[in-house]
Amino acid sequence: MRLTERSRRRLVASLMVCAGVAVACIDMSAPKGAASISPVQLPSPFVVRGDTMRDADGKVAPVTVTSFDAQGAPLPIPSELFVLDTFQRAHFTVSHLLIGDRLGNVTVLGQASGVQTPTVNVPVTVRPTTLLLDVKPDTLRAPLGADSATSVGRSTPPLSTIVKGAGDTTVQGVIVRYAITSTLPSSSSTVPSVYIADGTGKPMSADTTDASGKANKRYVTVLTRLLTGPVLQQPDSVVVEASASYKGAQLIGSPFKIVTPVKVVISIR
């Protein structure tokens, strides 16, 4: 059928109205894909050459990246993971398991919905076998002064252990856990007088071995204002247990005790 010019104009106008209605029915506010993604989430800070990365319980576990919507709720969006290094020191399986191939450090990157994560470095190491005391702690001098807010003592040097593997090689990335097993009395029923902290005084008991195989960034910290009993008149000690494991089994020498002598001293300003 042949349309007249007038009919053609009416048809074009009708199609434009329908197109406008259709567009109005589409929710243009909903973003495509994820609004944000998490950093690369590693089940462990290291992977052993010839093995698959494992979690804290020693079980094989994948590396993950989580996507979120605009409200921060997780989304079931697939992610991709890449090893960026030229040398084949590690590789990912299709299920995002990271397998160590050669000793060294690898750079890992994640991506989801076209958004990339920051890179993260992962050491590929020999199998950790032994946990040793690195430096014996000196006497911790806890200052007791008029200003109770400043009456805090910190062990010097810090708690220090070292992890070794085959061929007496030190191992990077192993998590060493410190736990107080014998402490000093506290005047508070809810706040301990002694705790393990990082260099800023923040409570933190786990540490990770560095490139030299040492975990030496945690301190025994004493809140002197909370001390009670004989420790105020005579030296005492705090006992810390250090432990580390691999594949769910304790390393040789783990756990062992670190005794830190404590002496309260009068601080006059």
C-alpha positions in Angstrom: 0.0 0.0 0.0 1.3 3.4 -1.0 1.2 6.1 1.8 0.4 9.7 1.1 2.8 12.3 2.5 0.3 13.2 5.2 -0.1 9.6 6.3 3.7 9.2 6.3 4.1 12.1 8.7 1.5 10.7 11.0 3.2 7.3 11.1 6.6 8.8 11.9 5.1 10.9 14.7 3.4 7.7 16.1 6.7 5.8 16.1 8.5 8.6 17.8 5.9 8.6 20.6 6.1 4.8 21.0 9.9 5.0 21.2 9.7 7.7 23.9 7.3 5.5 25.9 9.7 2.5 25.6 12.7 4.5 26.7 10.8 5.8 29.7 10.1 2.2 30.8 13.8 1.4 31.0 15.5 2.0 34.4 18.5 4.0 33.3 19.6 4.5 36.9 20.7 0.9 37.4 24.5 0.6 36.7 25.8 -2.1 34.4 28.0 -4.6 36.3 29.6 -3.8 39.6 29.7 -0.4 41.3 32.9 -1.4 43.0 35.2 -4.4 43.6 37.3 -5.6 46.5 41.1 -5.8 46.4 42.6 -9.2 45.6 41.7 -11.5 48.5 44.5 -14.0 49.2 43.9 -17.1 51.4 47.6 -16.9 52.4 50.4 -14.3 52.0 52.6 -16.9 50.2 52.5 -20.0 48.1 55.0 -22.9 48.2 56.8 -24.0 45.0 55.1 -27.1 43.7 52.0 -26.6 45.8 48.7 -24.7 45.7 47.9 -21.7 47.9 46.2 -22.7 51.1 44.2 -21.0 53.8 45.0 -20.6 57.5 43.6 -24.2 58.1 45.9 -25.6 55.5 43.2 -26.3 53.0 43.5 -25.5 49.3 41.6 -22.2 48.6 41.1 -19.9 45.6 42.1 -16.3 45.3 39.0 -14.2 45.0 37.7 -10.7 44.0 34.3 -9.7 45.3 32.0 -7.3 43.3 29.5 -4.9 45.0 26.5 -3.0 44.0 25.9 0.7 44.8 24.6 -0.2 48.2 27.6 -2.3 49.0 25.9 -5.7 48.7 27.9 -8.5 47.1 27.1 -9.4 43.5 27.5 -12.8 41.8 29.7 -11.3 39.0 32.6 -13.4 37.7 36.1 -12.1 38.1 39.4 -12.7 36.3 42.8 -13.1 37.9 46.2 -12.6 36.2 49.9 -13.2 37.0 51.7 -10.2 35.4 55.3 -11.4 35.6 57.2 -12.4 32.5 58.8 -15.4 34.3 56.5 -18.3 34.9 56.9 -18.3 38.7 53.2 -19.1 39.3 50.0 -19.6 37.5 46.2 -19.7 38.0 43.9 -22.6 37.3 40.4 -21.9 35.8 39.0 -22.1 39.3 41.4 -19.3 40.5 43.7 -21.6 42.5 47.3 -20.1 42.5 50.0 -22.7 42.0 53.7 -22.0 42.7 56.1 -22.9 39.9 59.5 -21.2 40.6 61.0 -19.4 43.6 60.6 -15.6 43.6 57.9 -13.0 43.8 54.9 -12.8 41.5 52.5 -9.8 40.8 48.8 -10.7 40.9 46.0 -8.5 39.5 42.2 -9.0 39.6 39.5 -7.6 37.4 35.7 -7.6 37.3 33.1 -5.6 35.3 36.1 -3.9 33.5 37.4 -2.5 36.9 40.9 -3.6 38.0 42.2 -4.1 41.5 45.5 -2.8 42.8 48.3 -5.3 42.2 49.6 -7.5 45.1 52.9 -9.2 45.4 53.0 -12.9 46.4 56.3 -14.7 47.3 56.8 -18.2 45.9 58.8 -20.0 48.6 60.2 -23.3 49.8 58.1 -25.3 52.2 58.3 -23.9 55.7 59.5 -26.5 58.2 60.8 -24.8 61.4 59.9 -22.0 63.8 62.8 -20.6 65.9 63.3 -17.8 68.4 65.3 -15.1 66.7 66.1 -12.6 69.5 65.6 -13.2 73.3 63.6 -10.3 74.8 65.2 -8.0 77.3 63.5 -6.9 80.5 60.4 -4.8 79.8 60.6 -1.7 81.9 57.0 -0.5 82.6 57.0 3.2 83.8 54.7 4.1 86.7 54.1 7.9 86.7 51.7 10.5 87.9 50.1 10.7 84.5 48.3 7.4 84.2 47.7 7.9 80.4 51.4 7.7 79.8 52.1 4.7 82.0 52.6 2.3 79.2 55.6 0.0 78.7 56.6 -1.8 75.5 59.0 -4.6 75.1 62.3 -3.8 73.5 63.4 -5.5 71.3 60.1 -6.8 69.9 59.0 -10.4 69.9 61.1 -11.9 67.2 60.8 -15.3 65.6 62.2 -16.7 62.3 60.8 -19.4 59.9 63.1 -21.6 57.9 62.6 -24.3 55.3 64.6 -26.8 53.3 68.3 -26.1 53.0 68.2 -23.7 56.0 66.4 -21.2 53.7 64.3 -18.5 55.4 60.7 -18.3 54.3 58.7 -15.2 53.6 54.9 -14.7 54.1 54.3 -17.2 56.9 51.9 -16.1 59.6 53.3 -16.4 63.1 50.7 -16.1 65.9 51.7 -14.8 69.4 49.4 -15.5 72.4 49.9 -14.6 76.1 49.7 -17.7 78.2 50.9 -16.2 81.5 50.2 -12.6 82.3 50.2 -10.0 85.1 47.1 -9.2 87.3 44.9 -6.3 86.2 42.7 -4.0 88.3 40.1 -4.2 85.6 37.8 -7.1 85.0 37.4 -6.3 81.3 40.8 -4.7 80.2 44.0 -6.8 80.5 47.1 -5.2 81.9 49.2 -6.8 79.3 48.6 -7.3 75.6 50.4 -7.8 72.3 50.5 -4.8 69.9 52.0 -3.4 66.7 54.4 -0.5 66.7 51.6 2.0 67.3 50.2 0.3 70.3 47.2 -1.2 68.5 46.3 -4.7 69.7 47.5 -7.1 67.1 48.9 -10.6 67.8 49.6 -12.1 64.4 52.6 -11.2 62.4 53.9 -12.2 58.9 57.5 -13.1 58.2 59.4 -10.6 56.0 61.9 -11.2 53.2 64.5 -12.3 55.8 62.0 -14.9 57.3 61.5 -12.8 60.5 58.3 -12.0 62.3 59.5 -9.1 64.5 56.8 -6.4 64.4 54.8 -7.2 67.6 55.5 -6.0 71.1 54.5 -7.1 74.6 52.7 -4.0 76.0 51.9 -3.2 79.6 49.3 -0.8 80.9 51.1 0.0 84.2 48.1 1.9 85.6 46.2 -1.4 85.7 48.9 -3.5 87.5 48.1 -4.7 91.0 49.8 -7.0 93.5 53.4 -8.0 94.1 54.5 -7.0 90.5 54.5 -3.4 91.7 57.3 -4.2 94.2 59.3 -6.9 92.5 60.1 -8.0 88.9 57.8 -10.6 87.3 57.4 -11.9 83.8 55.0 -12.5 80.9 55.0 -15.7 78.9 54.1 -15.6 75.2 53.5 -18.6 73.0 54.6 -18.4 69.4 53.2 -20.8 66.8 53.1 -21.3 63.0 51.8 -24.1 60.8 51.7 -25.3 57.2 49.1 -27.6 55.7 47.3 -27.6 59.1 50.4 -29.1 60.9 52.6 -27.2 63.4 56.1 -26.4 62.2 59.0 -28.1 64.0 59.6 -26.1 67.2 56.1 -24.7 67.3 54.6 -23.8 69.6 57.3 -22.5 72.0 57.4 -20.1 74.9 59.0 -16.6 75.0 59.5 -15.3 78.5 59.6 -11.5 78.8 60.8 -10.2 82.2 58.8 -7.1 83.4 60.0 -4.5 85.9 57.9 -1.6 87.1 60.0 1.6 87.3 59.0 5.0 88.8 58.8 7.7 86.1 59.3 11.3 87.3 58.8 14.2 85.0 
